[in-house]
Amino acid sequence: MQTSEEYKAEGNRAFRGAEYTAAVRYFTESLRLNPNDPLVLGNRAAAFDKLGQHERAVTDAHAALQLDPTYLKGYFRLATAMLALRRPREAYEATQRGLAIQRNNSQLRALQEQAAALLEEEDDEEEGEGETDDEEAEGETEEEDDDEEDDGERRQQTRRTEAATEASNSKTRPRMSTGDSASSFATSEPSDPVAAAEAAKARGNEQYKRGEYSTAVTLYSQAVRLMPGNATYRINRAAAALMLERAEDALEDCQSAIQAEPTLIKAHVRAAKALVMLGKLSDARRQLETAAAQPTADASVGTELASLGELEASLKSAKEALAQQGGAPAREALRLMTGLAQRCPCSEAVACLQMEALLRARPEQGAQQVVAESARWLRKASDNPDLLCVRGKGLYRTGQLEAALKHFSEALRQDPDHAASKQMRALLKQLEGAKKAGNEAFAAGRFAEAIERYTEALAIDPENSDVNVTFYTNRATARFKIREYAASIKDCDDALAAAPRHIKALLRRAACKLELEDYQGAIGDYEEAQSLEPEDQTIRQGLRNAKVELKKSQRKDLYKVLGVTKHATDHEIKKAYKKKALECHPDRMTNASDDDKAVAEKRFKEVGEAFEILSDPQKKQRWDNGETLDELNGNGGGGGGRGGGFGGIDPSDLFRAYAARGGGGGFRGGF
């Protein structure tokens, strides 16, 4: 059996040879044996990227970084895939996290420049939507300057109010202000909180423009701590939080800003963006409609409403597609849900729908991706029955029935009325029942009944190939037991179509081919099995036996001469000999032509020769081990006796001796 490292090495060789599909297959086998290797996950992400499967590359890169946050290649793979998916903000953030570990990494720097260029293009196209933090940080300063010129007294009053508020709220918790970067900008308690807050905001704006969103959050938090009633500081912090996909934090800041300044449109719009990120589209619409009713409403509200309408339409279409059967609707649902997931990255509901679409659209490959992606989500929301259910479906699709059943049971513990989990748990129990019944019948030797039970199990969910592989191989074994070799081979073929590296199916098919005397085919199956498990002694022995059988097939078949199989008992061999000898004994050919007599005599000698060897346990064993007649006789060809070919014994003498012993009850008809 190959090790995880050996599969990894094969994957690397395939990747270097531009055989990316093969590389994915080898890396997947490596991860099956060692699922916690971030290097293999990173390598598979690179192979997926080469195949244009960028979403799967993102999933693997995330999984690798979850295992090892210092894995630089993981950030490189993640950023590369994000750029391919036209998600430059996330690509930029990935490079930032990697550069925080190794600031002079040239590969990450190059990717960061690409991401920055794409972000600049987006800003030029959308004019920053009046919402990006870079522009807003400057724009809001300009707005405040204009306000100060037009209404300086109101500004001064606001500052006095905020200072008073700070005095009475000295214990306010500074959200999002933790982290190493905070210490770089820590300041002593200022004598002028207004000036200190403005300075912190200005530094936050600079960090935002540089893409240092975490540091920007820390600086804006300092400003908020100093002046908690200032709505501008809160929406600036919300903007940075949105860039970090911290939608709940952003929403909380926007709601505080709206409470302080209800007509601040940017707070409404940014709150709607946070709600979209969270997948709460209806709430986002209500937020934007509230903004549209404000006297200060501007064009940005209409733009966001139009964009929201597109998302709502996509969600509706995706759900309709998921309700239909067939691969085409599932693929359309996956396309739509992938777009929604990019706009709603913090939404558990959208993630669940996307994974459901993935399972439907890509039943063979999608399950493993769902298992990995759902694990990431469950670390954040382990009490979500929808997530538990979709992960259970992924586990079920990969043949992990016991783990799947636990997930469905946990989902039902959290929500006893969860319909999908009820349905899946019932399905698994039905499968387990059929499998148990088949296994019990097989163990009791009731092979025909076992075949029926396994056939029933296969009919429960015909599309789940990973689960049905087991039922195909079990049924193949039961059919082998009752010598239905052709049907057993068909079951093995079906199992191998779903799992080409399934050792049990290969070995069972080889055994069937031996029984059907397809020795070359059996050798091919054993050799393939040996390539998968080179150290397995059972496979080596099977291959040797197949080669011996091939050699034996090139000799005269003594079993066929007597009309029996190689599994015949001593009694069956003696009975067959009596019958064949009676049919071709020369004494029964007195009225036959000379040619017929010659043929009968030859057949009679062959029958006697076969009986001489197969009735002698030692000679029979040597014959079964592949020795020839010459080797058995020890004379290199002929024997030299009256029988001329089987130990010098005349077959007539053998026959008469056997008849005299009363073997088989004696013969009628003159003997």
C-alpha positions as CSV (number, residue, x, y, z in Angstrom):
1,M,0.0,0.0,0.0
2,Q,1.4,3.4,-1.0
3,T,2.0,6.0,1.7
4,S,0.8,9.6,1.8
5,E,4.3,10.8,0.9
6,E,4.5,8.4,-2.1
7,Y,1.2,9.7,-3.4
8,K,2.4,13.3,-2.9
9,A,5.6,12.5,-4.8
10,E,3.6,11.1,-7.7
11,G,1.4,14.1,-7.7
12,N,4.4,16.4,-7.8
13,R,5.8,14.4,-10.8
14,A,2.5,14.7,-12.6
15,F,2.3,18.4,-11.9
16,R,5.8,19.0,-13.3
17,G,4.7,17.0,-16.4
18,A,1.6,19.3,-16.8
19,E,-0.7,16.3,-16.0
20,Y,-2.8,18.4,-13.7
21,T,-5.8,16.0,-13.5
22,A,-3.6,13.1,-12.5
23,A,-1.8,15.4,-10.0
24,V,-5.2,16.2,-8.4
25,R,-5.9,12.5,-8.2
26,Y,-2.6,11.7,-6.5
27,F,-2.8,14.7,-4.1
28,T,-6.3,13.6,-3.2
29,E,-5.1,10.1,-2.3
30,S,-2.3,11.6,-0.2
31,L,-4.9,13.7,1.7
32,R,-7.1,10.6,2.2
33,L,-4.3,9.1,4.2
34,N,-3.1,12.3,5.8
35,P,-5.8,15.0,5.6
36,N,-3.8,17.5,7.8
37,D,-0.9,18.2,5.4
38,P,-1.0,21.9,4.4
39,L,1.7,21.3,1.7
40,V,-0.4,18.8,-0.1
41,L,-3.5,21.0,0.1
42,G,-1.4,23.9,-1.3
43,N,-0.1,21.6,-4.1
44,R,-3.6,20.5,-5.0
45,A,-4.8,24.1,-5.0
46,A,-2.1,24.8,-7.6
47,A,-3.3,21.9,-9.7
48,F,-6.9,23.1,-9.5
49,D,-5.8,26.5,-10.5
50,K,-4.0,25.1,-13.6
51,L,-7.3,23.3,-14.5
52,G,-9.3,26.5,-14.2
53,Q,-11.1,25.2,-11.1
54,H,-10.3,28.4,-9.1
55,E,-13.1,27.9,-6.5
56,R,-11.7,24.6,-5.5
57,A,-8.2,26.2,-5.3
58,V,-9.6,28.8,-2.9
59,T,-11.1,26.1,-0.7
60,D,-7.8,24.1,-0.6
61,A,-5.8,27.3,0.1
62,H,-8.1,28.2,3.0
63,A,-7.9,24.7,4.4
64,A,-4.0,24.8,4.2
65,L,-3.8,28.2,6.0
66,Q,-6.2,27.0,8.6
67,L,-3.8,24.2,9.4
68,D,-0.7,26.4,9.1
69,P,-1.2,30.2,9.2
70,T,2.5,30.7,8.5
71,Y,2.4,28.7,5.2
72,L,3.5,31.4,2.7
73,K,2.6,29.3,-0.4
74,G,-0.9,29.1,1.0
75,Y,-1.3,32.9,0.8
76,F,0.2,32.8,-2.7
77,R,-2.2,30.1,-3.9
78,L,-5.2,31.9,-2.3
79,A,-4.3,35.3,-3.9
80,T,-3.7,33.6,-7.3
81,A,-7.1,32.0,-7.3
82,M,-8.8,35.1,-6.0
83,L,-7.3,37.1,-8.9
84,A,-8.5,34.5,-11.4
85,L,-12.0,34.9,-9.9
86,R,-11.8,38.7,-10.2
87,R,-11.9,39.2,-6.5
88,P,-9.0,41.6,-6.1
89,R,-9.9,42.8,-2.6
90,E,-9.6,39.3,-1.2
91,A,-6.5,38.7,-3.2
92,Y,-5.0,41.9,-1.8
93,E,-5.9,40.9,1.7
94,A,-4.3,37.4,1.2
95,T,-1.0,39.0,0.1
96,Q,-1.1,41.4,3.0
97,R,-1.4,38.5,5.5
98,G,1.5,36.7,3.8
99,L,3.7,39.8,3.6
100,A,3.1,40.2,7.4
101,I,5.1,37.0,7.8
102,Q,7.7,37.7,5.1
103,R,7.6,41.3,4.0
104,N,10.1,41.0,1.2
105,N,8.6,38.0,-0.6
106,S,8.8,39.0,-4.2
107,Q,6.0,36.6,-5.4
108,L,3.5,38.0,-3.0
109,R,4.6,41.5,-3.8
110,A,3.9,40.9,-7.5
111,L,0.5,39.5,-6.8
112,Q,-0.3,42.4,-4.5
113,E,0.6,44.9,-7.3
114,Q,-1.8,43.0,-9.6
115,A,-4.5,43.2,-7.0
116,A,-3.9,46.8,-6.4
117,A,-4.1,47.6,-10.1
118,L,-7.4,45.8,-10.4
119,L,-8.8,47.6,-7.4
120,E,-7.7,50.9,-8.9
121,E,-9.6,50.0,-12.1
122,E,-12.7,49.2,-10.1
123,D,-12.4,52.5,-8.3
124,D,-12.1,54.4,-11.6
125,E,-15.1,52.5,-13.1
126,E,-17.3,53.1,-10.1
127,E,-15.9,56.4,-8.9
128,G,-15.4,54.6,-5.6
129,E,-19.2,54.5,-5.3
130,G,-18.8,57.3,-2.7
131,E,-18.3,54.3,-0.4
132,T,-14.8,53.0,-0.5
133,D,-12.9,53.8,2.5
134,D,-9.9,55.2,0.7
135,E,-12.0,57.9,-0.9
136,E,-14.3,58.4,2.0
137,A,-11.6,58.9,4.4
138,E,-10.5,61.9,2.4
139,G,-14.0,62.9,1.4
140,E,-15.4,63.0,4.9
141,T,-12.5,65.2,6.0
142,E,-13.4,67.6,3.2
143,E,-17.0,67.5,4.2
144,E,-16.2,68.3,7.7
145,D,-14.0,71.2,6.6
146,D,-16.9,72.5,4.5
147,D,-19.2,72.2,7.5
148,E,-16.8,74.0,9.6
149,E,-16.7,76.9,7.2
150,D,-20.5,77.0,6.8
151,D,-21.5,76.2,10.4
152,G,-18.5,76.4,12.7
153,E,-20.6,77.0,15.7
154,R,-22.5,73.7,15.2
155,R,-19.2,71.8,14.9
156,Q,-17.9,73.3,18.1
157,Q,-21.1,72.4,19.9
158,T,-20.8,68.8,18.5
159,R,-17.2,68.6,19.8
160,R,-18.3,69.8,23.3
161,T,-21.1,67.3,23.3
162,E,-18.8,64.5,22.3
163,A,-16.2,65.4,24.9
164,A,-19.0,65.4,27.5
165,T,-20.1,62.0,26.3
166,E,-16.6,60.6,26.5
167,A,-16.3,61.8,30.1
168,S,-19.5,59.9,31.0
169,N,-18.6,56.8,29.0
170,S,-15.0,56.3,30.0
171,K,-15.6,52.5,30.3
172,T,-16.8,52.2,26.7
173,R,-15.4,48.9,25.2
174,P,-13.2,49.7,22.2
175,R,-14.3,47.1,19.7
176,M,-11.9,45.7,17.1
177,S,-9.0,47.6,18.7
178,T,-7.0,44.5,19.7
179,G,-4.0,43.1,17.9
180,D,-0.2,43.7,17.6
181,S,-0.7,46.6,15.2
182,A,-2.5,48.5,17.9
183,S,0.6,48.9,20.0
184,S,2.4,50.6,17.1
185,F,-0.1,53.4,17.2
186,A,-0.8,53.5,21.0
187,T,-1.0,57.0,22.4
188,S,-1.0,58.3,25.9
189,E,-4.2,59.7,27.2
190,P,-4.5,63.1,25.3
191,S,-5.1,66.4,26.8
192,D,-7.3,67.3,23.7
193,P,-9.4,64.3,22.8
194,V,-10.8,66.0,19.7
195,A,-7.4,66.6,18.2
196,A,-6.2,63.2,19.2
197,A,-9.2,61.5,17.6
198,E,-8.7,63.5,14.4
199,A,-5.1,62.5,14.3
200,A,-6.0,58.8,14.8
201,K,-8.6,59.1,12.0
202,A,-6.0,60.7,9.7
203,R,-3.5,57.8,10.3
204,G,-6.4,55.3,9.9
205,N,-7.1,56.9,6.5
206,E,-3.5,56.5,5.5
207,Q,-3.4,52.8,6.5
208,Y,-6.7,52.2,4.6
209,K,-5.3,53.6,1.4
210,R,-2.3,51.3,1.8
211,G,-4.6,48.3,2.2
212,E,-3.7,47.8,5.8
213,Y,-7.3,47.4,6.9
214,S,-6.6,45.7,10.3
215,T,-4.3,48.6,11.3
216,A,-6.9,51.0,10.0
217,V,-9.5,49.4,12.2
218,T,-7.2,49.8,15.2
219,L,-6.7,53.5,14.5
220,Y,-10.3,54.2,13.9
221,S,-11.1,52.4,17.1
222,Q,-8.8,54.8,18.9
223,A,-10.8,57.7,17.4
224,V,-14.1,56.1,18.4
225,R,-12.8,55.5,22.0
226,L,-11.9,59.2,22.2
227,M,-15.1,60.5,20.5
228,P,-17.8,57.7,20.7
229,G,-20.5,59.9,19.5
230,N,-18.8,60.8,16.2
231,A,-20.7,59.0,13.4
232,T,-17.9,59.6,10.8
233,Y,-15.3,57.6,12.8
234,R,-17.8,54.7,13.1
235,I,-18.6,54.5,9.4
236,N,-14.9,54.7,8.6
237,R,-14.2,51.8,10.9
238,A,-17.2,50.0,9.3
239,A,-15.6,50.5,5.8
240,A,-12.4,48.9,7.0
241,A,-14.3,46.1,8.7
242,L,-16.2,45.4,5.4
243,M,-12.9,45.0,3.6
244,L,-12.0,42.4,6.2
245,E,-15.4,40.7,5.8
246,R,-16.3,41.5,9.4
247,A,-19.8,42.3,8.4
248,E,-21.4,42.1,11.9
249,D,-18.9,44.6,13.3
250,A,-19.5,46.9,10.4
251,L,-23.2,46.7,10.8
252,E,-23.0,47.5,14.5
253,D,-20.9,50.6,13.8
254,C,-23.3,51.7,11.1
255,Q,-26.3,51.3,13.3
256,S,-24.6,53.4,16.0
257,A,-23.8,56.0,13.4
258,I,-27.4,56.1,12.2
259,Q,-28.6,56.5,15.8
260,A,-26.3,59.4,16.2
261,E,-27.0,61.0,12.8
262,P,-30.1,59.5,11.2
263,T,-29.7,61.4,7.9
264,L,-26.1,60.1,7.3
265,I,-26.6,58.3,4.0
266,K,-23.3,56.6,3.9
267,A,-24.1,54.9,7.2
268,H,-27.4,53.6,5.7
269,V,-25.7,52.4,2.5
270,R,-22.8,50.8,4.4
271,A,-25.2,49.1,6.8
272,A,-27.0,47.7,3.7
273,K,-23.7,46.4,2.4
274,A,-23.0,44.7,5.7
275,L,-26.5,43.1,5.6
276,V,-25.8,41.9,2.0
277,M,-22.5,40.3,3.2
278,L,-24.5,38.5,5.9
279,G,-27.0,37.4,3.3
280,K,-29.9,39.3,4.8
281,L,-31.2,40.8,1.6
282,S,-34.6,41.7,2.8
283,D,-33.1,43.7,5.7
284,A,-30.7,45.3,3.3
285,R,-33.7,46.4,1.1
286,R,-35.5,47.9,4.1
287,Q,-32.3,49.7,5.1
288,L,-31.9,51.2,1.6
289,E,-35.6,52.2,1.4
290,T,-35.2,54.0,4.7
291,A,-32.1,55.8,3.3
292,A,-34.1,56.7,0.1
293,A,-36.7,58.4,2.3
294,Q,-34.1,60.7,3.9
295,P,-33.9,64.3,2.6
296,T,-30.1,63.8,2.1
297,A,-30.5,60.7,-0.1
298,D,-28.2,60.7,-3.1
299,A,-27.6,58.6,-6.2
300,S,-25.6,55.9,-4.3
301,V,-28.9,54.7,-2.8
302,G,-30.4,54.0,-6.2
303,T,-27.2,52.3,-7.3
304,E,-27.3,50.0,-4.3
305,L,-31.0,49.2,-4.7
306,A,-30.4,48.2,-8.3
307,S,-27.4,46.0,-7.3
308,L,-29.5,44.5,-4.6
309,G,-32.3,43.8,-7.0
310,E,-29.9,41.7,-9.1
311,L,-28.9,39.7,-6.1
312,E,-32.5,39.0,-5.1
313,A,-33.2,37.9,-8.7
314,S,-30.2,35.6,-8.7
315,L,-31.2,34.1,-5.4
316,K,-34.7,33.4,-6.6
317,S,-33.4,31.8,-9.8
318,A,-30.9,29.7,-7.9
319,K,-33.6,28.3,-5.6
320,E,-35.8,27.6,-8.5
321,A,-33.0,25.8,-10.3
322,L,-32.2,23.7,-7.2
323,A,-35.9,22.7,-7.0
324,Q,-35.5,21.0,-10.4
325,Q,-34.0,17.6,-11.3
326,G,-31.0,17.1,-13.6
327,G,-27.5,18.3,-14.0
328,A,-28.2,21.4,-16.1
329,P,-30.4,23.1,-13.5
330,A,-27.9,22.2,-10.8
331,R,-25.0,23.7,-12.8
332,E,-27.0,26.9,-13.3
333,A,-27.8,27.0,-9.6
334,L,-24.1,26.6,-8.8
335,R,-23.2,29.4,-11.2
336,L,-25.7,31.8,-9.6
337,M,-24.8,30.8,-6.0
338,T,-21.1,31.2,-6.7
339,G,-21.8,34.8,-7.7
340,L,-24.0,35.3,-4.6
341,A,-21.3,33.8,-2.3
342,Q,-18.8,36.4,-3.5
343,R,-21.2,39.2,-2.6
344,C,-22.4,37.5,0.6
345,P,-19.2,36.0,2.0
346,C,-20.4,36.0,5.6
347,S,-23.8,34.3,5.0
348,E,-24.2,30.8,6.3
349,A,-27.5,30.5,4.4
350,V,-25.8,31.4,1.1
351,A,-22.9,29.1,1.8
352,C,-25.3,26.2,2.5
353,L,-27.1,26.8,-0.8
354,Q,-23.9,27.0,-2.7
355,M,-22.7,23.7,-1.2
356,E,-26.0,22.1,-2.0
357,A,-25.7,23.2,-5.6
358,L,-22.1,21.9,-5.7
359,L,-23.3,18.5,-4.5
360,R,-25.9,18.4,-7.3
361,A,-23.8,19.9,-10.1
362,R,-20.7,17.8,-9.4
363,P,-21.7,14.7,-7.6
364,E,-18.3,13.0,-8.1
365,Q,-15.9,15.8,-7.2
366,G,-18.1,18.2,-5.3
367,A,-18.6,16.1,-2.2
368,Q,-15.0,16.3,-1.0
369,Q,-15.0,20.1,-1.5
370,V,-18.2,20.4,0.5
371,V,-16.7,18.4,3.3
372,A,-13.7,20.7,3.5
373,E,-15.7,24.0,3.1
374,S,-18.4,23.0,5.6
375,A,-15.8,22.2,8.2
376,R,-14.5,25.8,7.9
377,W,-18.0,27.2,8.3
378,L,-18.9,24.9,11.3
379,R,-15.9,26.2,13.2
380,K,-17.7,29.6,13.2
381,A,-21.3,28.3,13.5
382,S,-21.5,24.8,15.0
383,D,-25.1,25.3,16.0
384,N,-26.5,25.7,12.4
385,P,-28.5,22.6,11.5
386,D,-28.4,23.6,7.8
387,L,-24.6,23.5,7.8
388,L,-24.6,20.2,9.7
389,C,-27.0,18.8,7.2
390,V,-25.1,19.8,4.1
391,R,-21.8,18.6,5.6
392,G,-23.6,15.3,6.4
393,K,-24.6,15.1,2.7
394,G,-21.0,15.6,1.7
395,L,-19.8,12.9,4.0
396,Y,-22.5,10.6,2.7
397,R,-21.5,11.2,-0.8
398,T,-17.9,10.2,0.0
399,G,-19.1,7.0,1.6
400,Q,-18.6,8.0,5.3
401,L,-22.0,6.8,6.4
402,E,-21.3,6.7,10.1
403,A,-20.0,10.2,10.3
404,A,-22.9,11.4,8.0
405,L,-25.4,9.9,10.3
406,K,-23.9,11.7,13.3
407,H,-24.3,15.0,11.5
408,F,-27.9,14.4,10.6
409,S,-28.7,13.3,14.2
410,E,-27.0,16.4,15.6
411,A,-28.9,18.7,13.2
412,L,-32.2,17.1,14.4
413,R,-31.1,17.5,18.0
414,Q,-30.8,21.2,17.4
415,D,-34.0,21.3,15.2
416,P,-36.2,18.3,15.5
417,D,-38.3,19.5,12.5
418,H,-35.3,19.9,10.1
419,A,-36.9,18.2,7.1
420,A,-33.7,17.5,5.0
421,S,-31.9,15.9,8.0
422,K,-35.0,13.7,8.7
423,Q,-35.0,12.6,5.1
424,M,-31.3,11.9,5.0
425,R,-31.3,10.0,8.3
426,A,-34.1,7.8,7.1
427,L,-32.2,7.1,3.9
428,L,-29.1,6.1,5.8
429,K,-31.0,3.9,8.2
430,Q,-32.6,2.2,5.2
431,L,-29.2,1.6,3.6
432,E,-27.7,0.3,6.8
433,G,-30.7,-2.1,7.2
434,A,-30.3,-3.5,3.7
435,K,-26.5,-3.8,4.2
436,K,-26.9,-5.6,7.5
437,A,-29.5,-8.0,6.1
438,G,-27.2,-8.8,3.2
439,N,-24.2,-9.3,5.4
440,E,-26.1,-11.6,7.8
441,A,-27.4,-13.7,4.9
442,F,-23.9,-14.0,3.5
443,A,-22.4,-15.0,6.8
444,A,-25.0,-17.7,7.1
445,G,-24.2,-19.1,3.6
446,R,-27.5,-17.9,2.1
447,F,-25.8,-16.4,-0.9
448,A,-28.9,-16.1,-3.1
449,E,-30.6,-14.2,-0.3
450,A,-27.6,-12.0,0.2
451,I,-27.6,-11.1,-3.5
452,E,-31.2,-10.0,-3.2
453,R,-30.5,-7.8,-0.2
454,Y,-27.5,-6.1,-1.8
455,T,-29.6,-5.6,-5.0
456,E,-32.2,-3.8,-2.8
457,A,-29.5,-1.7,-1.3
458,L,-28.3,-0.6,-4.7
459,A,-31.8,0.5,-5.7
460,I,-32.1,2.9,-2.7
461,D,-29.8,5.6,-4.1
462,P,-28.4,4.6,-7.5
463,E,-26.6,7.9,-8.0
464,N,-24.3,7.6,-4.9
465,S,-21.4,5.7,-6.5
466,D,-19.2,6.0,-3.4
467,V,-21.7,4.2,-1.2
468,N,-22.7,1.7,-3.9
469,V,-19.2,0.5,-4.5
470,T,-19.4,-1.5,-1.3
471,F,-22.7,-3.1,-2.4
472,Y,-21.4,-3.9,-5.8
473,T,-18.3,-5.7,-4.4
474,N,-20.4,-7.5,-1.7
475,R,-22.8,-8.7,-4.4
476,A,-19.9,-9.7,-6.6
477,T,-18.5,-11.9,-3.7
478,A,-21.9,-13.5,-3.1
479,R,-22.2,-14.3,-6.9
480,F,-18.7,-15.7,-6.9
481,K,-19.7,-18.1,-4.1
482,I,-22.5,-19.6,-6.3
483,R,-20.3,-19.6,-9.4
484,E,-22.1,-16.8,-11.2
485,Y,-18.7,-15.6,-12.5
486,A,-19.9,-13.5,-15.4
487,A,-22.4,-11.6,-13.2
488,S,-19.7,-11.2,-10.5
489,I,-17.4,-9.6,-13.1
490,K,-20.2,-7.2,-14.1
491,D,-20.5,-6.1,-10.5
492,C,-16.8,-5.6,-10.2
493,D,-16.8,-3.5,-13.5
494,D,-19.5,-1.3,-12.0
495,A,-17.6,-0.9,-8.8
496,L,-14.4,0.0,-10.7
497,A,-16.2,2.5,-12.9
498,A,-16.9,4.4,-9.7
499,A,-13.7,3.8,-7.9
500,P,-10.9,2.7,-10.4
501,R,-8.4,2.0,-7.6
502,H,-10.7,-0.3,-5.6
503,I,-8.5,-3.2,-4.7
504,K,-11.2,-5.6,-3.6
505,A,-13.1,-5.2,-6.8
506,L,-9.9,-5.8,-8.8
507,L,-9.0,-9.0,-6.9
508,R,-12.6,-10.3,-7.1
509,R,-12.6,-9.8,-10.9
510,A,-9.3,-11.5,-11.2
511,A,-10.6,-14.5,-9.3
512,C,-13.6,-14.7,-11.6
513,K,-11.5,-14.5,-14.7
514,L,-9.4,-17.4,-13.4
515,E,-12.5,-19.5,-13.0
516,L,-13.6,-18.6,-16.5
517,E,-10.1,-19.5,-17.8
518,D,-9.4,-15.9,-18.9
519,Y,-5.8,-16.2,-17.5
520,Q,-4.4,-13.2,-19.4
521,G,-7.3,-11.0,-18.1
522,A,-6.7,-12.3,-14.5
523,I,-2.9,-11.5,-14.8
524,G,-3.8,-8.0,-15.9
525,D,-6.0,-7.4,-12.9
526,Y,-3.5,-8.8,-10.5
527,E,-0.7,-6.6,-12.0
528,E,-2.9,-3.5,-11.7
529,A,-3.7,-4.4,-8.1
530,Q,0.0,-4.9,-7.4
531,S,0.8,-1.5,-8.8
532,L,-1.5,0.0,-6.2
533,E,-0.4,-2.2,-3.3
534,P,3.2,-3.3,-4.2
535,E,3.9,-4.8,-0.8
536,D,0.8,-7.0,-0.5
537,Q,1.8,-10.7,-0.3
538,T,-1.7,-11.9,-1.1
539,I,-1.7,-10.0,-4.4
540,R,1.8,-11.4,-5.2
541,Q,0.6,-14.9,-4.6
542,G,-2.5,-14.3,-6.7
543,L,-0.4,-13.1,-9.6
544,R,1.9,-16.1,-9.4
545,N,-1.1,-18.4,-9.4
546,A,-2.6,-16.7,-12.4
547,K,0.7,-17.1,-14.3
548,V,0.8,-20.8,-13.3
549,E,-2.7,-21.3,-14.6
550,L,-1.8,-19.6,-17.8
551,K,1.1,-22.1,-18.2
552,K,-1.2,-25.0,-17.3
553,S,-3.7,-23.8,-19.9
554,Q,-1.1,-24.5,-22.6
555,R,-1.1,-28.2,-21.7
556,K,-3.7,-30.9,-22.2
557,D,-6.5,-30.3,-19.7
558,L,-6.9,-33.5,-17.8
559,Y,-10.0,-32.2,-16.0
560,K,-11.7,-31.6,-19.3
561,V,-10.7,-35.1,-20.5
562,L,-12.8,-36.5,-17.7
563,G,-15.5,-33.8,-18.0
564,V,-15.1,-32.3,-14.5
565,T,-13.9,-29.0,-13.1
566,K,-10.7,-28.5,-11.2
567,H,-12.8,-28.3,-8.0
568,A,-14.0,-31.9,-8.4
569,T,-13.8,-34.3,-5.5
570,D,-12.2,-37.7,-5.5
571,H,-15.7,-39.3,-5.8
572,E,-16.6,-37.1,-8.7
573,I,-13.3,-37.9,-10.5
574,K,-13.9,-41.6,-10.1
575,K,-17.5,-41.4,-11.3
576,A,-16.5,-39.3,-14.3
577,Y,-13.7,-41.8,-15.2
578,K,-16.2,-44.7,-15.1
579,K,-18.6,-42.9,-17.4
580,K,-15.9,-41.7,-19.9
581,A,-14.2,-45.1,-19.9
582,L,-17.5,-46.8,-20.6
583,E,-18.2,-44.5,-23.5
584,C,-14.9,-45.1,-25.4
585,H,-13.8,-48.6,-24.3
586,P,-12.5,-50.5,-27.4
587,D,-14.6,-53.6,-26.5
588,R,-17.6,-51.5,-27.4
589,M,-16.3,-50.6,-30.8
590,T,-16.3,-54.1,-32.4
591,N,-18.6,-53.1,-35.2
592,A,-17.0,-49.7,-35.7
593,S,-14.7,-48.7,-38.6
594,D,-11.0,-48.8,-38.2
595,D,-10.8,-45.0,-37.9
596,D,-13.5,-44.9,-35.2
597,K,-11.7,-47.7,-33.4
598,A,-8.5,-45.7,-33.5
599,V,-10.2,-42.6,-32.2
600,A,-11.9,-44.5,-29.4
601,E,-8.6,-46.1,-28.4
602,K,-6.9,-42.8,-28.3
603,R,-9.7,-41.3,-26.1
604,F,-9.6,-44.4,-23.9
605,K,-5.9,-43.9,-23.3
606,E,-6.4,-40.2,-22.5
607,V,-9.1,-41.0,-20.0
608,G,-6.9,-43.6,-18.3
609,E,-4.0,-41.2,-18.3
610,A,-6.1,-38.4,-16.8
611,F,-7.5,-40.8,-14.1
612,E,-4.0,-42.1,-13.2
613,I,-2.8,-38.6,-12.4
614,L,-6.0,-37.1,-10.9
615,S,-6.7,-40.1,-8.7
616,D,-3.2,-40.0,-7.2
617,P,-3.2,-37.1,-4.6
618,Q,0.6,-36.4,-5.0
619,K,0.5,-36.4,-8.8
620,K,-2.7,-34.4,-8.8
621,Q,-1.1,-31.7,-6.6
622,R,2.0,-31.6,-8.8
623,W,-0.3,-31.3,-11.9
624,D,-2.2,-28.5,-10.3
625,N,1.1,-26.7,-9.5
626,G,1.9,-26.6,-13.2
627,E,4.0,-29.6,-14.0
628,T,3.7,-31.3,-17.4
629,L,3.0,-35.0,-18.2
630,D,6.7,-35.5,-19.0
631,E,7.7,-34.0,-15.7
632,L,5.3,-36.2,-13.8
633,N,6.5,-39.3,-15.6
634,G,10.1,-38.3,-15.1
635,N,11.2,-39.6,-18.5
636,G,11.0,-36.5,-20.7
637,G,8.3,-38.0,-23.0
638,G,6.7,-41.3,-23.4
639,G,7.1,-43.7,-20.6
640,G,8.1,-46.7,-22.7
641,G,5.5,-49.0,-21.2
642,R,2.5,-50.7,-22.6
643,G,0.4,-47.6,-22.1
644,G,2.9,-45.4,-23.8
645,G,2.4,-42.2,-21.9
646,F,1.3,-42.6,-18.4
647,G,3.7,-44.6,-16.3
648,G,3.8,-47.8,-18.4
649,I,0.3,-48.9,-17.3
650,D,-2.2,-50.0,-19.9
651,P,-5.5,-48.1,-19.5
652,S,-7.4,-51.3,-20.0
653,D,-5.6,-52.8,-17.0
654,L,-6.5,-49.7,-15.0
655,F,-10.1,-49.9,-16.0
656,R,-10.4,-53.6,-15.3
657,A,-8.7,-53.2,-11.9
658,Y,-11.0,-50.4,-11.1
659,A,-14.0,-52.5,-12.2
660,A,-12.8,-55.5,-10.2
661,R,-12.7,-53.3,-7.1
662,G,-16.3,-52.5,-7.6
663,G,-15.5,-48.8,-8.2
664,G,-18.6,-46.9,-8.8
665,G,-20.7,-50.0,-8.3
666,G,-19.5,-52.0,-11.4
667,F,-20.5,-51.7,-15.0
668,R,-23.1,-53.2,-17.1
669,G,-22.8,-54.1,-20.7
670,G,-20.2,-56.8,-20.8
671,F,-17.5,-55.5,-18.4
